[in-house]
């Protein structure tokens, strides 16, 4: 028998077949199921797809698009694609809701396929072919990625984040900036790659990356600001009006709420975009912002090991510092943080940390929150997650700091 049967290429093909087959068969047998009132059931029950559908329906009812006739809390790339999908599925045959849900899920399916490929490429780049293949196998059966395919669009953002990271590792300055900008226009979080670029790449590379990122972002937002300044500014400011939710800050403020906004009719009034729901912050966000920016600067100014693994670890530190500062937490944000944990720790330790973190988050939502907003269990999950993030920062930093007795040269 030929030894080529067990080559990494063959094994990756097997992985792709299993990955693809699992998702297709689950989609065929447990696809979007609606109750008599049109609400999704089954795998979609605890997700946000119905919220996205309701936002898209505002265009149908008012004849105007987001950012032009009503404000939304999402960046333009996702919300325009979301609205276009609803317009197309509404014009097609069959049940509009099911067609819409299937289309969103299939786009997430495609995004996660890209994530799988990128995880292998990044792992191979940092560790070699064998470890890269192992990392792909781990990611392929990561429960969080599979769950979020049915719940939201987080895998789209993860794709642009990993694509930007891969292009930075490949020394592609302009294209990495464009990819990060696409992620920023889907959901703002991928922009947190920028500090790692400035820390681990030469200044000229970082400047070109930043110019590309800012240029694409401005090209997207400037027309909206010119054509519809009122609703565009309301959309940009909407997150600022939210009270704390699902964090230790929320416990201090007495806010037992999720990060959802109010009624759909509120979107038609720009003045309601910044209307605060819930209790005000005990510690003003401006003060915590200054403190955590200072913490971030402390890490940024430290000498670091100049390796691609250290770059990813520093990206992870940036993520964790942001999450510790953030007044809110949503479980789907795991989709972006946990791949970084696996890339830096592509072994049993990384898998264990990912599963523990996911268990804490899913305990909070959907288990505790669906049993009452003021569930005392929330006093356990938010502090546990906070401790987890602090420990994770320490673990990431261990992979960044210079090796003992070795001088580290910072990029010029």
N, C-alpha and C positions, 0 to 999 in steps of 0.2 A: 504494500500500500504506500502511496506517495506521501512524503512528509508535508507536502504543500497543503494537505487537507486541514492542518491545524495552524496555518499561518494566521497572523493578526488580521489580514484582509478578509480571509474567510470567516473568522470569528466575528468581525464587525458586520459582515453581511448577515450572519445569523442574528446578531443583535438587532439590526434594522428590521428584519422580518418579524421578530418577536415584538419589538416596540410597535411597529406598524399594525401587526395583526391584533394585538391586544386592544389598541385604541379603536380600530375600525369595528371589531366585533362588539365591543362595549357600546359604541355609538349606534350600531345596528340594533342591538337588543335593549339598550337603555337610553335611547335618544330622548330628545325633549318630549316630555309627557305633561299635559296640561290638565288641571282640574276643571270642573264645569265653569268656574269663574275666569278661566284663562291664566291662572297662576301656575308657574312651572312646578313640577313634582320630581321625585326621584333624585338623580344626581344633581339636578339644578336647584334643589329646594333652598339651600342656604346661600346661594350665590347672588350676584348683583345683576344678572342679565335682565331681569324684569325692570330694574331701575333704568338701565340703558334703553330698553324698549320704550318706557314711558317718556324719557327725554326726547327720543326720536319722534314720538307721536306729537310732541308740541309743534313740530314743523308741519305735520299733517293738519293739525287743527288751526294753526295761525297763518300758514302759508309763508312763514319766515324761517330762516335758518339760524342755528346757534351763533352767537356773537353779533348777529344782525337784528334779531327780533326778540331774543331772550338770552339771559346770561346762564352760564354753566360753570361748574367747578373744574372741568377737565380742559387740558390743552387742546389746541385746534386739530391736530392730526387725528387723534382718536375720535373726537366728537364729530368731525366731518365725515370720517369713514363710517362711523356708527349711523349717522343720519342717512348717508347715501345707501347703506345696506338696507335700511328700513324702506326707503323710497323704492328701491329695486324689488325687494321681496313683496312689497304691497302691490306692485304692478303685475306680479307673476301669479301663476295658478296656485291653488291650494290655500291652506291656512296661513295667514300672514305671520302669526306669532311663531309657529313651528319653523317656517322657512327662515325667519329672522334668526331664531336661536341656532338652527343648524349652520347657518352661514357664519355666525360669530364663532361657534365652536370649531368649525373647519379652519378658520383663520388662525385661531389659537393652536390648532393641531399643526398647521404649517409652521407657525412661529416656534413651537416646541421642537419640531424636527430640526429647525435651524439651530436651536439651543443645544440639542444633542450633538450635532456636527461640531459646533463651536467648542463645546466642552472637551471633545476628543482632540481637536486641534490645539487648544490651549494646553491641555494636559501633556500632549506629545511634545509641544514646543518647550515646556518647562522641564519635563521629567524623562521624555523618551517615549518610544512607540508603545511599549508594554504598559507603562503606567497610564498613558493617555487612553488606551483601550479600556483599562480597568475603570478609569474615571467615567468613561462613557457608559459602561455597564451600570455603575452606581447611579448616575444621573437618570438613566433610562427607567429605572424602577423606583425613583424617588417619589414617595406618595404625594408630596405637595404639588409637584408639577402636574401630575395626573389629575388631582382634584381641581386645581385652578383652571385647567382647560375647560371645565364645565361651569365655573363660577364667575369669571371676570376676564379682563383683557391683560392681566399682569404678565402673561408669557410674551406678549408683544413687546412690552417694555424691557423684559429680561433679554429678549433677542437683541434689541438695539444696544443694550448695556454690554452684553458679551461680545457683540460685533465690534463695538468701539474699543473694548479691552483687547480683543484679538488683534485689531489693526494697530493699536499702540505697541503691543508686543512685537508686531511685525515691522515696526518703524515706519508706519504709514501715517504721516502727520495730518495731511488735509482730509483724507478719507476717514480717519478716526474721528476727527472733529465733526465731520458731516454725520457720521453714524451716531455720535453722542447727541448732536442736535436733533436728529430724528427721534431719539429716545426722550429728549427733553420736551419735544412737541407732542409726545404720546403721554408721558408722565414725567415730571421734572427730575426724578431721582438719578437717572444716568449721568447728570451733570456732575455728580460727586466724584466722577473719575478725574476731573480736572486737577484737583490738588495732587494726585498721584503722578499725573503727567508733569506738572511743574517740579515735583520733587525728584523724579527719577529719569527724566529726559533732559537733553540739552536745552538751553534757553531758546534757541532758534526753533527747535521742534515744538516746544510748548507755545511759543508765540503763534506759529502757523496753525497749530491745533486750535488755539483759543480764537483766532480770527475766523477760522472756518466754522467753529461752533457758533460764535456770536453772529456771524454773517448770515447763516441759515436761519437762526432763531429770529433775527431782526427782519429778514426777508419774509418770514411767515407772519409776524405780528404787526409790522408797520402798515401794510394795507388794511388790516382789521382796525387799527387805531385811527387811520385816516377816514375810512368809510363808515365805521360805526364806533366812535370813541366811547359812547356812553355804555353800551353793553360789553365792549371789550374790556374797559377798565373795571366794570362790575365783575366780570369773569375773573380777571386777574386778582381782584381784591377779595373774592369770595372766601378763600381759605383763611384769610386774616380774621374774619368775623367768627370763625368757629371756636366754640369753647373746647376745653380739654376733654379727651375721651380715651378710655381704656389704658391709662398710664398711671404712674405714681402721682403725676401732677393732677390727673383727674380725681384720684382719691383724696388728695389734699384739698381740691376745690369742691368736692362733694358732687361731682358730675358722673352719674351712672348712665351714660349714653353711648351710642355708637357714633361714627363719623358721618352719618347720613345727614343730608340737608332737609329742609322743610318741604311743604307742598309744591306741586308743579306750578300752580298759579303764581307762586312767589317769583318764579323766574322771569315773569313779564315786567317786574318792577325792579329796576337797577338799584333803587334805594334799599331793597331788602337783602341785597347780596352780602352786606356786611352786618346785618342784624344778628346780634349774638344770641344764641340759644344755649341756655344753661347758665351756671354760675360763673362769674368773672374769676380770673386767676388770682390766687392768694399771693403768689410771687409773679410780678409782671414778666411777660415774655421777653421784654427788652433786657431785663437784668439777666435772665437765664441765657439769653442769646450771647451777651457779652462774656459771661462766664465760660460757656462752651466753645465760643470762638477762641478764647484764650487757651482752653485745653487743647483745641485742635492745633493752634500755633505752637504750643509746646512740643507736640509730636512732630510737626512739620519742621521745626528748627533742630531736631535731634539728628545727629549723624546716623545714616542708615546703610545697611548692606545693599550694595548696588547689584541686585539680581532681579529677574523677572518675578520670581516667587515673592520677593520682598515687596515689589510694586503692587502685586495683587493683595498682599497682606496689609499694606498701607491703605489701599482702597477699602479693605474691610474695616480698618480702624476708622476711616472717615465715615463709613456707613454707621458704625456702632455709636460714635460720638453724636452723629445727627439724631439717631433714634433715642439716645439718652436725653437729648435736648428737646426733641419734638413733644409738643403738648398732646399729640394723639398717636394712636397705633391702630393699624388695620392688619389682620392676619395675612392678607394677600401680599404684603410687603416681603414676606418670607421668600417669595418666588425669586426675588433679586438678591437677597442677602445670602441665602443658603448655598447657591452655587459657588460663591466666593469662599465659603467655609470649606467646601469639598475640594476646590482647586488648591487651597493652601494646605489642607490636611486630607489628602486623597487616600485615606486608610480607615481602619476600624474606628480610630478616635474621631475622625471627621464625621463618619456615618452616625456614630453614637450621639454626637453633639447635635447633628441635624435632626435626628429623630426625637431627642429630648425637647429641643426648642419647638419643633412642630407640635408635639404633644401638649406642651404648655399653652401654645397659641390656640389650638383647636379645642382645648378644654374651656378656654374663655369664650370663643365663638366657634361652633354654635352651641356647645353644651350648656354653659352657664347662662349666657345672655338670653337664650330661648326659654329659660326657666324663671325669668324675672330680671329686670334691669338692676335691681338693688340686691343681687345675690351676694351673700357674704364671701363666696368663693373668689370674688374679684379682688379681695384683699390679699389673696394668695398669689394669683397669676401675675398681676402687674409687678409686684416686688420680685417675684421669681425671675421674670423676664429681664428686669433691670439688673439683677445680680448676674444673670447669664451674660448680658451684654458687657458688663464690666470684666468678667472673666475672659470673655472672648477677645476684648481689647488686649488684655495681657498676653493671651496666646498668640494673637496676630503680631504683637510687638516683639515677642521672642523670635519671630521669623524675619523681623526687620532690622533689629539692632545689630551692629557690627560684631563679628566674631572676636572673641577675646584675643588681644595681642595683634590684631590686624587693623591697619589704617584704612579707613574708607574714604574714597575720593568722591565728592559730590559733583554732579554734572554742572558744567559752566553755562 
